[in-house]
Amino acid sequence: MLPEIERRRAGLDLHREAWIYVSEANEDVEGASLFLTSEPAIGAISKAFLERVKAALLQRLTKRRRGVVNRT
């Protein structure tokens, strides 16, 4: 679950749980994406927390070959 401080930084509702799943990753190509926009970001997540998420995702992906989903 996303810690409260990260939900605050991201501008998320503090009264609702927020999760980051590391069981799969989306592959999204800038320019061909249906999901990336040029709108300004609402908030941000700390680099330190993203590094923890990245490490967990890489660990999971090295154990299993599958898990990357092409979204474009």
N, C-alpha and C positions, 0 to 999 in steps of 0.2 A: 504494500500500500504506500502511496505517496505520503511522505511526512507532511505535517501541517505547514511547516515553514516553506516547503517546496510548493504546496498548493497556494500559499499566499503569494509567493514570487510569480507563479504562473497565472495568477488572477482567477483561480478556480474557486468554486463554492466550498467554503470551509465546513459546511454542515453535511457534505456528501463525501463518501469515500472515493478515492481516485486510485487507479491501479495502472501499472506499466507491466505488460506481459512480456516475458523474455522467451516464451516458447516458440515464437516465430518472429520474423522481421519482414517489414514491407520494403520492397525495392521500388523506388519511385524516381523517375527521370525528370529532372527539371526541364521545362519546355514542352514535355509530352504529358505532364501530370494533369489529372482531373481534380486533384486535391490541393496542390500548392497554389497559393494566391499571392498577389502583390499587396494585399492588405497589411497594414502594420500589425505587429504582434501585440497581443493583449498583455503578455507578461513573459517571463523567462524562468528557466530552471537552472539552478547553479551548475557550474562546470564540474564541481566535485561530485555532485549527485549523478550527473550524466555519465561520469567516468565509472561509477559503481554499476550503473545500468549497463553500460557498454561491456564491462568485464563479465557481468553475469550472462549477457547475451552471447558473447564470444565463447564463454565456457560451454554454454548450452549447445551452440552451433557446432563446436568441435567434437562434441560427444555424438551428435546426430548430424548427418549430412543434409537432411531436409530441414525445412523451416523458413526459407526465404521465399516470399510470395511476391511475384511481379505484379504491380498494380497499374502498369501503363499499357 
